[in-house]
């Protein structure tokens, strides 16, 4: 996993570091006092979903298709605000039932920034340091939250550093973590708004994903060409990377969409 993160995940030193710390902690503790809770934050296309699926692939046979890995999307599973009480009950029973079946289950919550505020707190009892909840031992479970929330703060701080002529790699987790936590806790449109999960510090690892620069996007283009079995031509790599929007408007330093649209753009330049 460490090797694949280094080779395949472009421009995310903090994410790689945090994920490996989490995995080492997970595998080292035979009797953990609480489940592993991680929260991935960053703007679109920076690698949050990619890294979470890679992590699951190394921990569970069958990866995301494993019967012990469960994914939730607010748009698919919790679409209607008026049914939030029903969703809370269903989510609680779903997690409880699956942890009874396998204590090593993993639960992925995608697009937390689109989750109805208040819904996610129903799982709060499963995340803390307790022995048994609802008759279920859940301390070996894994919970991963994925969110664009906090992305603006991460981007702003990275841009400020760039303008101060400091290296992007100089950003530390201590620089970002308080700003991310405030952004998701105070945002009434975030699934973590006023959440006890944040307030009670139940997230073990905040994993920030930095905005990608032009040369990172070029690396993504090369990887995608190789994956599709296509010839890596420098002209094509440059054209695809140049076709992506960058911010801020004047300097055009960071990709507005990360590497998200790279795969779909390649065919236009071949």
C-alpha positions as CSV (number, residue, x, y, z in Angstrom):
1,X,0.0,0.0,0.0
2,X,2.8,2.5,0.9
3,X,4.5,1.8,-2.4
4,X,1.3,2.2,-4.4
5,X,0.4,5.4,-2.6
6,X,3.9,6.8,-3.5
7,X,3.7,5.7,-7.1
8,X,0.1,6.3,-8.0
9,X,-1.1,9.2,-5.8
10,X,0.1,12.5,-7.3
11,X,1.0,15.5,-5.2
12,X,-0.5,14.4,-1.9
13,X,2.3,14.0,0.7
14,X,0.0,14.8,3.7
15,X,-2.6,12.3,2.6
16,X,-0.1,9.5,2.1
17,X,1.5,10.2,5.5
18,X,-1.9,10.2,7.3
19,X,-3.2,7.1,5.6
20,X,-0.1,5.1,6.4
21,X,-0.2,6.2,10.0
22,X,-3.8,5.1,10.2
23,X,-3.1,1.7,8.7
24,X,-0.1,1.0,10.9
25,X,-2.2,1.9,14.0
26,X,-5.1,-0.3,12.8
27,X,-2.9,-3.3,12.2
28,X,-0.8,-2.9,15.3
29,X,-3.7,-2.9,17.8
30,X,-5.2,-6.3,18.5
31,X,-7.8,-4.8,20.9
32,X,-8.4,-1.2,19.9
33,X,-10.4,1.0,22.3
34,X,-12.4,2.6,19.4
35,X,-12.9,2.1,15.7
36,X,-10.7,3.8,13.2
37,X,-12.4,7.0,12.0
38,X,-10.9,9.0,9.1
39,X,-12.1,12.1,7.3
40,X,-10.9,13.0,3.8
41,X,-11.1,16.6,2.8
42,X,-10.2,18.5,-0.4
43,X,-11.6,19.9,-3.6
44,X,-12.8,17.9,-6.6
45,X,-10.4,15.6,-8.4
46,X,-7.6,15.6,-5.8
47,X,-7.7,11.9,-5.1
48,X,-10.0,11.4,-2.0
49,X,-12.2,8.6,-3.5
50,X,-9.2,7.1,-5.3
51,X,-7.2,6.8,-2.1
52,X,-10.1,5.5,-0.1
53,X,-10.8,2.8,-2.6
54,X,-7.1,1.9,-2.7
55,X,-7.0,1.6,1.1
56,X,-10.1,-0.7,1.1
57,X,-8.6,-2.8,-1.7
58,X,-5.5,-3.6,0.5
59,X,-7.5,-4.2,3.7
60,X,-10.4,-6.3,2.3
61,X,-10.4,-9.2,-0.2
62,X,-12.5,-8.0,-3.0
63,X,-12.0,-4.4,-2.2
64,X,-15.2,-2.3,-2.6
65,X,-17.1,-5.4,-3.6
66,X,-16.4,-7.1,-0.3
67,X,-19.6,-8.0,1.6
68,X,-17.9,-6.3,4.6
69,X,-17.5,-2.9,2.9
70,X,-20.5,-0.6,2.8
71,X,-20.8,2.7,0.9
72,X,-23.3,5.4,1.5
73,X,-24.1,8.3,-0.8
74,X,-26.5,11.1,0.3
75,X,-27.9,11.4,-3.2
76,X,-28.6,7.7,-3.5
77,X,-29.4,6.6,0.1
78,X,-30.7,9.8,1.8
79,X,-32.1,12.0,-1.0
80,X,-35.2,13.5,0.8
81,X,-34.8,15.9,3.8
82,X,-38.4,15.2,4.9
83,X,-37.5,11.5,5.5
84,X,-34.5,12.2,7.8
85,X,-35.9,10.5,10.9
86,X,-36.5,7.4,8.8
87,X,-33.0,7.5,7.4
88,X,-31.5,7.8,10.9
89,X,-33.3,4.7,12.1
90,X,-32.4,2.8,8.9
91,X,-28.7,3.8,9.1
92,X,-28.4,2.9,12.8
93,X,-29.9,-0.6,12.2
94,X,-27.8,-1.1,9.0
95,X,-24.5,-0.4,10.8
96,X,-25.5,-2.3,13.9
97,X,-26.6,-5.4,11.8
98,X,-23.4,-5.4,9.7
99,X,-21.1,-5.0,12.7
100,X,-22.9,-7.9,14.4
101,X,-22.1,-9.9,11.3
102,X,-18.5,-8.8,11.1
103,X,-16.7,-6.5,13.5
104,X,-14.1,-5.7,10.9
105,X,-16.6,-4.0,8.6
106,X,-15.8,-0.8,6.8
107,X,-18.3,2.1,6.2
108,X,-17.6,4.8,3.6
109,X,-19.7,7.9,3.6
110,X,-19.2,9.8,0.3
111,X,-20.0,13.5,-0.3
112,X,-20.5,14.4,3.3
113,X,-20.9,18.0,2.2
114,X,-24.2,17.0,0.7
115,X,-25.4,15.0,3.7
116,X,-28.5,16.3,5.5
117,X,-27.2,18.1,8.7
118,X,-28.0,16.0,11.8
119,X,-28.2,12.7,10.0
120,X,-24.7,11.4,10.6
121,X,-24.8,12.0,14.4
122,X,-27.0,8.8,14.6
123,X,-23.8,6.8,14.2
124,X,-22.0,8.7,17.0
125,X,-22.4,5.9,19.6
126,X,-20.5,3.6,17.2
127,X,-17.5,5.9,17.0
128,X,-16.4,6.4,20.6
129,X,-14.3,4.4,23.1
130,X,-16.9,2.1,24.5
131,X,-16.9,-1.7,24.8
132,X,-20.4,-2.6,23.5
133,X,-23.2,-0.6,21.8
134,X,-26.6,-2.1,21.2
135,X,-25.1,-5.5,22.1
136,X,-22.4,-5.1,19.4
137,X,-18.6,-5.0,19.7
138,X,-17.7,-2.4,17.1
139,X,-14.2,-1.4,18.0
140,X,-12.4,-3.0,15.0
141,X,-14.6,-1.2,12.5
142,X,-13.4,1.4,10.0
143,X,-15.3,4.6,9.2
144,X,-14.2,6.8,6.3
145,X,-15.9,10.2,5.6
146,X,-15.2,11.8,2.2
147,X,-16.0,15.5,1.7
148,X,-15.3,18.5,-0.5
149,X,-15.9,20.6,2.6
150,X,-12.7,22.3,3.8
151,X,-11.4,22.3,0.3
152,X,-11.7,26.1,0.0
153,X,-9.7,26.5,3.1
154,X,-7.0,24.1,2.0
155,X,-6.8,25.8,-1.4
156,X,-6.6,29.3,0.1
157,X,-3.8,28.3,2.5
158,X,-1.8,26.5,-0.3
159,X,-2.2,29.6,-2.5
160,X,-1.1,31.9,0.3
161,X,2.1,29.8,0.7
162,X,2.7,29.9,-3.0
163,X,2.4,33.7,-3.0
164,X,4.8,33.8,0.0
165,X,7.3,31.8,-2.2
166,X,7.1,28.8,0.1
167,X,7.0,25.3,-1.1
168,X,3.7,23.5,-1.3
169,X,5.3,20.5,0.6
170,X,6.0,22.8,3.6
171,X,2.3,22.7,4.6
172,X,1.8,20.7,7.8
173,X,-1.3,18.9,9.1
174,X,-1.2,21.3,12.1
175,X,-1.6,24.2,9.6
176,X,-4.7,22.7,8.1
177,X,-6.6,20.6,10.7
178,X,-8.1,23.5,12.7
179,X,-9.3,25.3,9.6
180,X,-10.9,22.1,8.2
181,X,-12.7,21.3,11.4
182,X,-14.1,24.8,11.7
183,X,-15.2,24.8,8.0
184,X,-17.2,21.6,8.3
185,X,-18.5,22.2,11.9
186,X,-19.8,25.8,11.2
187,X,-21.2,25.2,7.7
188,X,-25.0,24.7,7.9
189,X,-24.9,23.0,4.5
190,X,-22.3,20.4,5.7
191,X,-23.2,16.9,7.0
192,X,-20.9,17.7,9.9
193,X,-22.7,20.9,10.9
194,X,-22.7,21.2,14.7
195,X,-21.9,17.5,14.7
196,X,-21.0,15.7,17.9
197,X,-18.5,13.7,15.9
198,X,-16.4,16.9,15.4
199,X,-17.3,18.4,18.8
200,X,-16.2,15.2,20.7
201,X,-13.1,14.8,18.6
202,X,-14.0,11.3,17.4
203,X,-12.2,11.6,14.1
204,X,-8.7,10.0,14.5
205,X,-7.2,11.1,11.3
206,X,-8.1,14.2,9.2
207,X,-6.6,13.6,5.7
208,X,-6.2,16.8,3.7
209,X,-5.9,16.7,-0.1
210,X,-4.0,19.7,-1.6
211,X,-4.9,21.4,-4.9
212,X,-2.8,20.0,-7.8
213,X,-0.4,22.1,-10.0
214,X,0.1,21.8,-13.7
215,X,2.9,19.3,-13.5
216,X,0.8,17.1,-11.2
217,X,-2.0,17.1,-13.9
218,X,0.6,16.1,-16.5
219,X,1.5,13.1,-14.3
220,X,-2.2,12.2,-14.2
221,X,-2.4,12.4,-18.0
222,X,0.6,10.1,-18.3
223,X,-0.9,7.5,-15.9
224,X,-4.2,7.6,-17.7
225,X,-2.6,7.0,-21.1
226,X,-0.6,4.1,-19.7
227,X,-3.7,2.7,-18.1
228,X,-5.6,2.9,-21.4
229,X,-2.7,1.2,-23.3
230,X,-2.1,4.4,-25.3
231,X,1.2,5.8,-26.4
232,X,2.6,8.5,-24.1
233,X,3.3,11.5,-26.5
234,X,4.6,14.6,-24.8
235,X,2.5,16.8,-27.1
236,X,-0.7,15.1,-26.1
237,X,0.2,15.2,-22.4
238,X,0.8,19.0,-22.6
239,X,-2.4,19.7,-24.6
240,X,-4.6,17.7,-22.2
241,X,-3.0,19.4,-19.2
242,X,-3.4,22.8,-20.8
243,X,-7.0,22.3,-21.6
244,X,-8.0,22.0,-17.9
245,X,-9.1,25.2,-16.0
246,X,-6.7,26.6,-13.4
247,X,-7.0,29.1,-10.6
248,X,-6.6,31.9,-9.6
249,X,-7.7,33.6,-12.8
250,X,-4.5,35.6,-13.3
251,X,-1.7,33.2,-12.2
252,X,-3.5,29.9,-13.1
253,X,-1.5,27.9,-10.6
254,X,-3.8,25.1,-9.4
255,X,-6.2,22.9,-11.3
256,X,-9.8,23.8,-10.6
257,X,-10.9,20.2,-11.1
258,X,-7.8,18.3,-10.0
259,X,-7.3,15.3,-12.3
260,X,-11.1,14.5,-12.4
261,X,-11.7,15.3,-16.1
262,X,-8.3,14.0,-17.4
263,X,-9.7,10.6,-18.6
264,X,-12.6,12.1,-20.5
265,X,-10.4,14.7,-22.2
266,X,-7.7,12.4,-23.6
267,X,-9.8,11.2,-26.6
268,X,-10.1,14.9,-27.9
269,X,-6.3,15.2,-28.4
270,X,-5.4,11.8,-29.9
